[in-house]
Amino acid sequence: MIVGSGPAGLSAAGRAAERGIPHLLLERTDHAADTIFKYQKKKFVMATPDVMPLRSDMSFEAGVREDILGTWDRELENLGVNIRYRAEVTGISGQKGDFTVALANGETVSAGHVVLSIGLQGNLRKLGVPGDQWERVQYQLDDPLEYEDETIVVVGAGDAAIENAIGLAAQNNVVIVNRRDEFARAKAGNLSLITEAIESGRIECFYNAAPLSVEPGRITLKVPEGESVVACDRVIARLGANPPRKFVEDCGIGFAGDDPGALPELSQTYESSVPGLYVIGALAGYPLIKLAMNQGYEVVETIIGNEVKPADEPLLENKFRTLGNVKVEDVLGAIQSNVPLLSSMTMLQLREFMIDSTVHLKQPGDVIFERNDYTNSVYSIVNGAVDVQINPADPSEVVTLGAGSFFGEMGLIAGRRRTATIIAREQCFLVETPRRAMLRLINSVPAARRVLDQAAISRQIQMHLAPNIDPEMLREVVETAEIESFSAGDTVITEGETSNDVYLIRTGSMTVSRRIAGRDIVLSYIPAGNYIGEMALLGNTPRSATVKATVASEAIRINAAAFRSLLDREPDLRREIESRFQDRLVENVQTETRPESGDIIDFLVNQGVGEATDILLIDESLCVRCDNCEKACAETHGGVSRLNREAGPTFGTLHVPTSCRHCEHPHCMADCPADAIHRAPDGEVFIDDKCIGCGNCARDCPYNVIQMAYPRPKKPGLLSWLMFGSGPGPGEDKRPMVKPDGARESAVKCDMCKDVTGGASCVSACPTGAAIRVKPEEFLSITNLARFGR
């Protein structure tokens, strides 16, 4: 008995028919493949993953929805599949060899084995905000051509949301709302489509945004800058679906966890906790059509007693070869058993996850990554142990992480440099997962996100607040801590209020200000990795200053009572906190006597310093306008300067020229379809030769520091210029930018001269020392800023 005629169920039924096995395929609607049937008309269906072969008696290749459905209908008939429509299953009972399947019309059917292929579409997630009952809020889209000349807001960042937005944009004004800063869960083809539509202006996108409320004719969004109201005629929310848990549990099948999004526990052959009852398709894991069809084929072969390896087995065998002569199932079992971060995935999800990941077998003393690297993959320890060097001045001061732990998550969370050097303590088996695959995991498996967040809270509190304290002593502080998100400009702490919780800035940055002589004076700039709010807690007084987020930020709010209890038990920590408290008092007094320094901080924050990791500044009191900086930049980069000295704002004598800030979470990276933008180990954001010239990065950069340019012909050498007058002389190439034959534009930007010995050419070429490249957290101090206020 096969329940549900989605791709997995059709494939299973097709295999049973081909094998001549008595079978019955039950479908509750009057047509096959209801999920595909409900796709929007003329939708192009992709056949990903490309590396995976199709194993099924039913054919499938990328194509238009209508063609795929028509092909399957013909093949159902040609194969002689025994299918019964309008047969809704209401319950399954019994045991292997003797199951009873109850139907909604009161009938029962007997079967020796049952295969559930019922998908998730009957349990769509809702917006869950005030006003979402408006009649024009919908969760499916049949035909995008049904709507014309409307403003439609599509909420979601998965393939369904993207495809709906693209289809609707042909004759409507479309806005898409993405809760993240990129489309991490989208297939590559859809990513290219939505990227092109956004950059061309056909679709407007709100990143890092979420619905707050809906009213007839409008939706209010929480955005990094605060709130935004979007007038609209319709809202289409494509937020995925939850498993039909009650029905599945009533069948006796156990789930992997209590989370609403948890999936059934299954063996590697898709057998549930009820012997003889199998689960395949979307209900088993990632809902990719090709994978589901492979499962349908495999489950039937398993039931009739044939051992069949999954279609991805050769890929995983090759990946695990570095571990020696091991079985794929043994490796996957060890990963799932030993690493809590990955234990909540179904076996299908884990296999898909491992296709994207890299396996390492490290020996004692091997360096995995170093402090201040800008890599952002996450490592999970399956076996063995690593040492985390927490004190750069003393490599012997380490924290040891053993099997089951993971590390490197801060590169994923905060976008900042690696905070420690990691060295293999003993031989260890590591799984390295790239950023995009890890984002897909934590967006798809809520239990994995909770494990990641809880561990990150614990580590960040220990690293930045109490590095020398036994983690057990921090238990109460960690258990009562919460993560809070703030948009740019949000107030975290208000001067004069009586709250006294402490905040540890997790991502982004903040400014501290006070009301002095009728105006707000910025006292200091606080980047991620620092804490705020301890002054009120230690002094037991009202808040002495206001703290605001400079960019979209996250902070760990530490309960005041738990923190006081920790300080009472740890006098050394109390003395350290009090010492920092005194330093801040002194700095605040200095700022109050030099308000111009606070004005400069405010000025720089408004110029993007809040999300910068490195910025070019010019002291105009020293600058002689020789433009050596631009000439040196052009000489280093093939005749095209990546900075504009004159452009950009000035405060006092401090000038911010147009040059890359190398942001924590670079805007330019989010929509690069060619994956041509990267961050080097030392933090430089650069563009490689895979650039296709789409211009997305130039449009996405809020600071206008990326330009599109044609490659210039190679300049003759100095001798040719001196003797024969060949080509332009030294310095910036002033020849008009003319498109060379067959050439295309590429994006160019500052890369901090990452391959040049001696550092940034613009700085090296400045004869007066006016040009400097700085890290904001090191530069924004009263001592450094005092000279620029005049």
C-alpha positions in Angstrom: 0.0 0.0 0.0 1.4 3.4 -1.0 -0.3 6.4 0.5 0.1 9.6 -1.5 0.9 10.1 -5.2 3.6 12.7 -4.9 6.9 12.1 -6.8 8.1 9.6 -4.2 4.8 7.7 -4.2 4.5 7.6 -8.0 8.0 6.3 -8.2 7.3 3.6 -5.6 4.1 2.6 -7.4 5.9 2.6 -10.8 8.6 0.3 -9.4 6.0 -2.1 -7.9 4.1 -2.2 -11.2 7.3 -2.9 -13.2 8.2 -5.7 -10.7 4.8 -7.2 -10.9 4.2 -6.8 -7.2 0.6 -6.5 -6.0 0.1 -2.9 -4.9 -2.4 -0.1 -4.5 -1.6 3.6 -4.7 -4.1 5.8 -2.7 -4.6 9.5 -3.6 -7.0 11.7 -1.7 -7.6 14.1 -4.7 -8.9 13.4 -8.2 -5.5 13.7 -9.8 -1.9 12.4 -9.3 1.0 14.5 -7.9 -1.1 17.0 -6.0 1.8 19.1 -4.8 3.2 19.5 -8.3 -0.4 20.0 -9.6 -0.6 23.0 -7.2 2.5 24.6 -8.5 1.8 27.9 -10.4 0.9 27.4 -14.0 3.8 27.1 -16.5 6.2 26.9 -13.6 9.6 25.6 -14.7 10.5 22.6 -12.5 14.2 21.9 -11.9 15.9 18.5 -11.6 18.4 19.2 -8.9 20.8 18.1 -7.5 22.6 17.8 -10.8 25.2 15.4 -9.5 22.6 12.9 -8.4 21.4 10.2 -10.9 17.7 9.5 -11.3 16.7 6.0 -10.2 13.1 5.4 -11.1 10.7 3.7 -13.6 9.0 7.1 -13.9 10.9 9.6 -16.0 11.8 13.1 -14.8 13.8 15.9 -16.2 13.7 19.6 -15.9 10.7 21.1 -17.6 7.4 22.9 -17.4 4.9 21.7 -14.8 2.2 20.8 -17.3 4.6 18.7 -19.4 5.9 16.8 -16.3 2.3 16.0 -15.1 1.3 14.9 -18.6 4.3 12.6 -18.8 3.5 11.0 -15.4 -0.1 10.5 -16.3 0.9 8.6 -19.4 3.4 6.5 -17.6 1.0 5.6 -14.8 -1.2 4.1 -17.5 1.6 2.5 -19.5 3.1 0.8 -16.4 -0.3 -0.4 -15.2 -0.1 1.3 -11.8 -3.1 0.4 -9.6 -4.1 3.8 -8.4 -7.3 4.8 -6.7 -8.4 8.5 -6.6 -10.5 10.3 -4.0 -9.3 7.8 -1.4 -8.3 9.8 1.7 -6.5 7.7 4.4 -7.7 8.5 8.0 -5.7 5.9 9.9 -3.2 3.1 9.8 -3.1 0.3 12.3 -1.6 -3.2 12.7 1.8 -4.6 12.2 4.2 -5.8 9.5 2.4 -8.3 7.2 -1.0 -7.3 8.5 -1.8 -3.6 8.3 -5.3 -2.1 8.1 -5.7 1.2 6.3 -8.9 3.1 7.1 -10.4 5.4 4.5 -12.6 8.5 4.9 -15.6 6.8 3.3 -15.5 4.1 6.0 -13.8 1.4 4.0 -10.7 -0.5 5.2 -7.9 -2.0 3.0 -5.4 -4.6 4.1 -1.7 -4.6 3.3 1.5 -6.3 4.2 3.6 -3.2 4.0 2.7 0.5 3.9 4.7 3.3 2.3 3.7 6.9 3.5 4.4 9.5 0.8 2.0 12.2 2.0 4.2 15.3 1.9 3.6 18.4 4.0 1.4 20.7 2.0 -1.7 20.1 4.1 0.0 21.9 7.0 1.1 25.2 5.7 2.8 27.7 8.1 0.9 31.0 8.6 2.1 34.5 9.1 1.0 34.5 12.7 0.8 38.4 13.0 -2.1 40.7 13.8 -4.4 41.1 10.8 -3.3 38.0 8.9 -7.0 37.0 8.5 -7.3 39.6 5.8 -9.0 37.9 2.9 -6.2 38.9 0.5 -3.5 37.0 2.6 -3.0 33.7 0.9 -0.5 30.8 1.2 -0.7 29.3 -2.3 -0.5 30.6 -5.8 -2.1 28.8 -8.7 -1.8 31.1 -11.7 0.3 34.3 -11.5 -1.4 35.5 -14.7 -4.7 35.7 -12.7 -3.4 39.0 -11.1 -2.7 42.1 -13.0 -1.6 45.7 -12.1 -1.5 44.8 -8.4 1.1 45.5 -5.8 1.8 42.1 -4.3 4.0 41.4 -1.3 5.6 37.9 -1.3 6.9 36.8 2.1 9.5 34.1 2.0 13.0 33.2 0.7 12.6 29.6 -0.5 12.1 28.4 -4.0 8.3 28.7 -3.9 8.5 32.3 -2.8 11.0 33.1 -5.5 9.1 31.4 -8.2 5.8 33.1 -7.2 7.6 36.5 -7.2 9.1 36.0 -10.6 5.8 34.8 -12.1 3.8 37.7 -10.7 6.4 40.3 -11.7 5.4 40.0 -15.4 2.3 42.1 -14.9 2.4 43.3 -11.3 4.5 45.4 -8.9 6.1 42.8 -6.6 7.9 43.2 -3.3 9.6 40.1 -1.7 10.4 40.0 2.0 13.4 37.9 3.1 14.0 37.4 6.8 17.7 36.9 6.1 20.3 38.9 4.2 20.5 36.4 1.4 18.5 33.6 -0.3 20.4 30.8 1.5 17.8 28.0 0.8 17.2 28.7 -2.9 18.4 26.4 -5.7 21.1 28.0 -7.8 18.8 28.6 -10.8 16.2 30.4 -8.7 19.0 32.4 -6.9 20.1 33.7 -10.3 16.5 34.6 -11.3 15.6 36.5 -8.2 19.0 38.2 -8.1 18.6 39.5 -11.7 15.0 40.6 -11.0 16.0 42.6 -8.0 19.0 44.2 -9.6 17.0 45.2 -12.7 14.3 46.8 -10.5 11.6 44.4 -11.6 11.2 43.2 -8.0 11.9 45.2 -4.8 13.4 43.2 -1.9 13.4 43.9 1.8 16.3 41.9 3.4 16.5 41.2 7.1 12.8 42.0 7.3 9.8 40.3 8.9 6.1 41.1 9.0 4.8 42.9 12.1 1.1 43.3 11.1 -1.3 43.3 8.2 -4.2 45.7 7.5 -6.4 45.8 4.4 -4.2 47.5 1.8 -0.9 47.5 3.8 1.7 45.4 5.6 4.0 46.7 8.2 7.6 45.2 8.2 10.3 45.2 10.8 13.4 46.2 8.9 17.0 47.0 10.0 16.3 50.7 10.0 13.1 50.3 12.2 9.7 49.8 10.6 8.5 50.2 7.1 4.8 50.3 5.8 4.3 48.8 2.4 1.0 49.6 0.6 -0.2 46.4 -1.2 -3.2 44.8 -2.8 -2.3 41.2 -1.7 0.1 39.3 0.5 1.3 35.8 -0.6 3.2 34.0 2.2 5.3 31.0 1.2 6.6 29.9 4.6 6.9 26.2 4.2 4.9 23.6 6.1 5.0 21.5 9.2 4.6 17.7 9.2 1.1 16.3 9.8 2.3 15.2 13.2 -0.9 14.0 14.8 -1.9 11.7 11.9 1.6 10.3 11.7 1.9 9.7 15.5 -1.5 8.1 15.5 -0.1 5.6 13.1 2.5 4.8 15.8 5.5 6.5 14.2 7.9 8.3 16.5 9.4 11.7 15.8 13.0 12.9 16.2 12.0 15.7 18.6 9.2 17.8 20.1 9.7 20.8 17.7 6.7 21.4 15.4 9.1 21.1 12.4 10.7 17.8 13.6 10.5 14.9 11.2 9.8 11.1 11.8 12.6 8.9 13.0 13.7 6.6 10.1 16.3 4.0 9.3 18.6 4.3 6.4 16.1 2.2 4.4 13.3 4.7 5.3 11.6 2.3 7.8 9.8 4.1 10.7 9.7 3.0 14.3 6.8 0.7 13.2 8.3 -2.2 11.4 6.9 -2.5 7.9 5.7 1.1 7.8 8.0 3.3 5.6 8.1 7.1 5.1 9.5 8.7 1.9 9.4 12.1 0.2 9.1 15.5 1.8 7.9 13.9 5.1 11.3 12.1 5.3 13.6 15.2 4.7 14.5 17.6 2.0 11.6 17.7 -0.5 13.7 17.5 -3.8 11.8 15.7 -6.5 14.7 13.7 -7.8 15.7 12.5 -4.3 12.1 11.6 -3.5 11.8 9.5 -6.7 15.0 7.7 -5.9 13.6 6.9 -2.5 10.4 5.4 -4.0 12.5 3.1 -6.1 14.8 2.1 -3.2 12.0 1.5 -0.7 10.2 -1.0 -3.0 13.5 -2.9 -3.7 14.1 -3.0 0.1 10.6 -4.4 0.8 11.0 -7.2 -1.6 14.3 -8.1 0.0 16.9 -6.6 -2.4 19.7 -4.7 -0.8 20.0 -1.4 -2.7 22.4 1.4 -1.9 21.1 5.0 -2.1 21.9 6.8 -5.3 24.3 9.2 -3.5 26.4 6.3 -2.1 29.3 6.6 -4.6 29.5 10.3 -3.9 29.8 9.8 -0.1 32.1 6.8 -0.5 34.5 9.1 -2.4 34.1 11.9 0.2 34.9 9.5 3.1 37.9 7.9 1.4 40.3 10.1 3.5 39.1 8.2 6.6 40.3 4.8 5.3 38.3 1.7 4.5 35.0 2.7 6.1 31.4 2.1 5.3 29.2 5.1 4.5 26.5 4.0 6.9 29.1 3.7 9.8 30.4 7.2 9.2 27.0 8.7 9.0 26.0 6.9 12.1 29.0 8.2 14.0 28.3 11.7 12.9 24.7 11.6 13.9 25.5 9.9 17.3 28.4 12.0 18.3 27.5 15.6 17.2 24.4 17.1 18.8 24.3 19.9 16.3 23.7 17.4 13.5 21.7 14.8 15.5 18.2 16.3 14.8 18.5 15.7 11.0 16.9 12.8 9.3 19.3 10.4 7.6 18.2 11.9 4.2 19.0 15.4 5.4 22.3 14.3 6.8 23.3 12.6 3.5 22.4 15.8 1.6 24.3 17.9 4.2 27.4 15.7 3.9 27.4 16.1 0.1 28.0 19.9 0.7 30.5 19.4 3.5 34.2 18.4 3.6 35.7 15.6 5.7 39.1 16.1 7.4 41.3 13.7 9.3 43.8 16.0 11.3 46.9 14.9 13.1 48.2 16.2 16.4 49.6 19.7 16.0 47.8 20.5 12.7 46.5 24.0 12.6 42.9 24.1 11.5 42.6 27.8 11.4 44.3 30.8 13.0 43.2 33.8 15.0 42.1 36.7 12.8 41.4 34.5 9.7 38.3 35.6 7.9 37.1 32.1 6.9 33.5 31.3 7.9 32.9 27.6 7.7 31.8 25.7 10.8 33.6 22.6 12.1 32.1 19.6 13.9 34.2 17.2 15.9 33.1 13.6 15.3 36.1 12.0 17.0 39.2 13.3 18.7 39.9 16.7 20.3 41.2 20.2 19.4 42.8 22.9 21.5 41.5 26.5 21.3 44.2 29.0 22.1 42.3 31.7 24.0 45.2 34.0 24.9 47.3 35.2 21.9 50.1 36.2 24.2 50.3 32.7 25.7 49.7 29.7 23.3 49.8 27.3 26.2 46.5 28.8 27.6 44.0 26.6 25.8 40.5 25.3 26.1 40.0 21.7 24.8 37.0 20.7 22.8 36.2 17.0 22.4 34.0 14.8 20.3 30.5 16.3 19.8 31.6 19.9 20.0 31.7 22.4 17.1 33.7 25.5 16.5 34.0 28.4 14.1 30.3 29.5 14.4 31.3 33.1 15.1 32.4 33.6 11.6 29.0 32.5 10.5 27.1 34.6 13.1 29.0 37.8 13.4 31.0 38.0 10.1 34.1 39.0 12.0 37.6 37.4 12.1 38.3 34.1 13.8 38.7 34.8 17.5 41.2 32.0 18.3 43.7 29.7 16.8 42.5 26.0 16.7 45.0 23.2 16.7 44.4 19.4 16.7 45.2 18.0 20.1 45.1 14.4 18.9 44.0 12.7 15.7 40.6 14.0 15.0 37.8 13.5 12.5 36.2 16.8 11.5 33.3 17.8 9.3 33.8 21.2 7.8 30.6 22.8 6.5 30.5 25.9 4.3 28.5 28.9 5.3 25.6 28.4 2.9 25.0 24.8 3.8 25.1 25.7 7.5 22.6 28.5 7.0 20.3 26.0 5.2 20.6 23.6 8.1 19.7 26.1 10.8 16.9 27.6 8.7 15.5 24.1 8.1 16.0 22.3 11.4 15.0 24.4 14.4 16.6 22.1 16.8 20.0 22.7 15.1 19.5 26.4 15.5 18.8 26.1 19.2 22.0 24.0 19.7 24.0 26.5 17.8 22.6 29.5 19.6 22.9 27.9 23.1 26.6 27.0 22.5 27.3 30.4 21.0 25.8 32.2 24.0 27.9 30.1 26.4 31.1 30.6 24.5 30.6 34.3 23.9 29.9 34.9 27.6 33.0 33.0 28.6 35.3 34.5 26.0 34.3 38.1 26.4 33.2 38.3 30.0 34.8 35.5 32.0 37.5 33.6 30.1 39.2 32.2 33.2 36.1 30.9 35.0 34.9 27.3 35.0 32.0 27.0 32.5 30.0 25.2 35.3 30.1 28.4 37.3 28.5 30.2 34.4 25.6 27.8 34.2 23.0 30.2 35.7 24.2 33.2 33.7 24.0 31.1 30.4 20.6 29.5 31.2 18.9 32.9 31.9 20.6 34.7 28.9 18.5 35.6 25.8 19.4 36.8 22.3 17.7 40.1 21.3 17.7 41.6 17.8 17.9 45.3 17.1 17.4 47.3 13.9 19.7 50.2 13.1 18.8 53.1 15.3 17.0 51.0 17.9 17.5 52.0 21.5 18.9 49.2 23.6 19.3 51.2 26.8 17.7 54.5 27.7 19.5 57.1 29.9 17.7 57.4 33.3 15.8 54.0 33.2 16.2 51.7 36.2 16.8 48.4 34.4 20.2 46.9 35.0 20.7 43.8 32.8 24.0 43.5 31.0 24.2 43.2 27.2 27.0 41.4 25.3 27.1 42.6 21.7 27.0 39.5 19.5 26.8 41.1 16.0 26.9 44.7 14.7 27.9 47.6 16.8 26.5 50.3 19.1 27.0 53.9 20.3 26.8 55.2 23.8 25.5 58.8 24.2 24.4 61.2 26.9 22.1 64.2 26.9 24.4 67.2 27.7 23.4 70.9 27.4 20.3 70.0 25.5 21.8 67.7 22.9 22.8 64.1 22.5 26.6 63.7 22.8 28.1 60.4 21.6 30.5 59.1 24.2 31.9 56.0 22.5 31.6 53.4 19.8 31.2 49.7 20.9 31.7 46.9 18.4 30.7 43.3 18.7 32.5 41.3 21.3 32.1 44.0 24.0 29.5 44.4 26.8 27.4 47.3 27.9 25.2 48.1 30.8 27.5 47.0 33.7 27.7 50.6 35.0 24.1 50.6 36.3 24.5 47.1 37.7 27.7 47.8 39.6 26.6 51.2 40.8 23.0 50.1 41.5 21.9 53.4 39.9 19.7 54.4 36.9 21.2 54.1 33.5 23.8 56.8 32.9 23.7 56.8 29.1 21.7 55.8 26.1 22.9 53.0 23.9 21.7 52.6 20.3 22.4 50.1 17.5 24.4 51.6 14.7 23.5 48.8 12.3 21.3 45.7 12.5 22.7 44.1 15.6 22.2 41.2 18.0 23.0 41.2 21.7 22.9 38.6 24.5 20.9 40.0 27.4 22.4 38.7 30.7 20.0 38.6 33.6 21.2 41.1 36.3 20.4 38.8 39.3 22.4 35.9 37.8 25.3 38.2 36.9 25.4 39.7 40.4 25.4 36.2 41.9 28.4 35.3 39.7 30.3 38.5 40.8 29.6 37.6 44.4 31.2 34.2 43.9 34.1 35.4 41.8 35.9 38.4 43.4 38.6 38.4 40.7 36.0 38.9 38.0 34.3 41.6 40.0 37.6 43.5 40.3 38.2 43.2 36.6 34.7 44.4 35.7 35.1 47.3 38.2 38.4 48.2 36.6 36.8 48.4 33.2 34.0 50.4 34.8 36.4 53.0 36.0 38.1 53.2 32.6 34.8 53.9 31.0 34.0 56.6 33.5 37.3 58.3 32.7 36.6 58.1 29.0 33.1 59.4 29.3 34.4 62.4 31.3 37.0 63.1 28.6 34.3 63.0 25.9 32.1 65.4 27.8 35.0 67.9 27.9 35.6 67.2 24.2 32.2 66.9 22.6 33.7 67.3 19.1 35.2 63.8 19.5 31.7 62.4 20.0 30.5 64.3 17.0 33.2 62.6 14.9 32.1 59.2 16.1 28.5 60.0 15.2 29.8 61.2 11.8 31.8 58.1 11.1 29.0 55.8 12.2 26.7 57.5 9.6 29.4 56.8 7.0 29.2 53.1 7.5 31.9 52.6 10.1 29.3 50.6 12.2 29.6 47.7 9.8 33.1 48.2 8.5 36.1 46.1 9.3 38.7 48.3 7.6 38.3 51.9 6.3 40.4 54.4 4.5 40.6 57.8 6.1 42.5 61.0 5.1 43.7 63.7 7.5 43.1 66.8 5.4 45.4 68.9 7.6 48.2 66.8 6.2 46.9 66.1 2.7 48.7 68.1 -0.1 46.2 66.9 -2.9 49.0 65.3 -4.9 46.7 62.3 -5.7 49.5 59.9 -5.3 47.0 57.6 -3.5 44.8 57.3 -6.6 47.8 57.0 -9.0 49.3 54.2 -6.9 46.0 52.4 -6.7 45.7 52.6 -10.5 49.2 51.4 -11.1 48.6 48.4 -8.8 45.3 47.5 -10.4 45.8 47.6 -14.2 45.2 51.3 -14.7 41.8 51.6 -12.9 41.8 53.3 -9.5 39.6 51.8 -6.9 39.3 55.0 -4.9 38.2 58.5 -5.4 40.1 60.8 -3.1 37.9 64.0 -3.6 34.6 62.2 -3.3 33.1 61.5 0.1 32.2 63.6 3.2 34.5 65.5 5.6 34.1 66.4 9.3 36.7 68.8 10.6 39.9 67.6 9.1 38.8 64.0 8.8 37.9 62.9 5.3 36.2 59.6 4.2 37.1 59.1 0.5 35.1 56.7 -1.7 36.8 53.4 -0.9 35.6 50.0 0.3 34.8 49.5 4.0 35.1 45.7 3.8 31.9 45.2 5.7 31.3 42.5 8.3 28.5 41.1 6.2 29.3 42.5 2.8 26.2 43.8 0.9 28.0 43.0 -2.4 28.2 39.3 -1.6 24.5 38.7 -1.0 23.5 38.8 -4.7 26.5 37.6 -6.6 25.2 34.9 -8.9 28.7 33.8 -10.0 30.0 33.5 -6.4 32.8 35.8 -7.5 33.1 37.9 -4.2 35.1 36.5 -1.3 36.8 37.4 1.9 40.6 36.7 2.1 42.1 35.3 5.3 43.2 38.8 6.4 39.7 40.3 5.9 39.9 41.8 2.4 36.7 41.6 0.4 37.7 41.0 -3.2 36.3 40.1 -6.6 37.8 37.2 -8.6 37.8 36.5 -12.3 34.5 34.6 -12.2 32.7 38.0 -12.3 30.2 38.0 -15.1 29.6 41.8 -15.1 26.0 41.7 -13.9 26.5 44.8 -11.8 24.6 43.5 -8.8 27.4 44.3 -6.3 27.7 47.9 -7.6 24.0 48.4 -7.1 23.9 46.7 -3.7 26.8 48.6 -2.2 25.4 51.4 -0.1 28.7 53.4 -0.2 29.1 53.5 -4.1 32.6 52.0 -3.9 32.2 49.4 -6.7 32.5 50.4 -10.3 32.0 48.6 -13.6 35.0 48.8 -15.9 36.5 47.3 -19.0 40.0 45.8 -18.7 42.7 48.2 -20.0 45.4 47.0 -22.4 48.7 46.2 -20.6 50.8 49.4 -20.3 54.3 49.4 -21.9 57.3 49.2 -19.6 59.0 52.4 -18.4 61.9 52.0 -20.8 59.5 51.8 -23.8 57.8 54.9 -22.6 61.1 56.8 -22.1 62.7 55.8 -25.4 59.7 55.5 -27.8 56.8 57.4 -26.1 54.8 54.2 -26.0 51.5 54.5 -24.1 50.7 56.7 -21.1 53.4 57.5 -18.5 53.5 56.5 -14.9 50.4 57.1 -12.7 46.8 56.7 -13.4 45.9 55.9 -17.0 43.8 58.8 -18.2 42.9 57.3 -21.6 39.2 57.3 -22.3 37.5 54.0 -21.2 36.7 52.4 -24.6 35.3 48.9 -24.8 38.0 46.6 -26.2 36.8 44.1 -28.9 35.2 41.1 -27.3 35.7 42.5 -23.7 33.0 42.8 -21.1 32.7 44.9 -18.1 33.7 43.6 -14.7 33.2 44.9 -11.2 36.3 46.4 -9.6 36.7 47.5 -6.0 39.4 48.1 -3.4 40.9 44.8 -2.2 43.3 46.5 0.2 46.2 45.4 -2.1 46.0 42.0 -0.6 48.7 40.6 -2.9 51.1 43.5 -2.6 54.0 43.4 -0.2 53.9 46.3 2.2 50.2 46.7 2.4 47.8 49.2 0.7 49.4 51.1 -2.1 47.4 54.3 -1.4 48.8 54.5 2.1 52.3 53.6 1.1 52.3 56.3 -1.6 51.1 59.1 0.6 54.2 61.4 1.2 52.8 63.1 4.3 51.1 60.2 6.1 47.7 61.7 5.6 46.1 58.5 4.3 45.6 55.7 6.8 43.7 52.4 6.8 42.2 51.6 10.2 40.0 49.1 12.0 37.1 51.1 13.5 37.2 49.6 16.9 40.9 50.5 17.2 40.6 54.0 15.8 37.4 55.3 17.5 39.0 56.4 20.8 39.2 59.8 22.4 42.9 59.9 22.0 42.8 59.2 18.2 39.9 61.5 17.5 40.9 64.6 19.5 43.1 65.9 16.7 40.4 65.8 14.0 37.8 68.0 15.7 39.4 71.3 14.9 
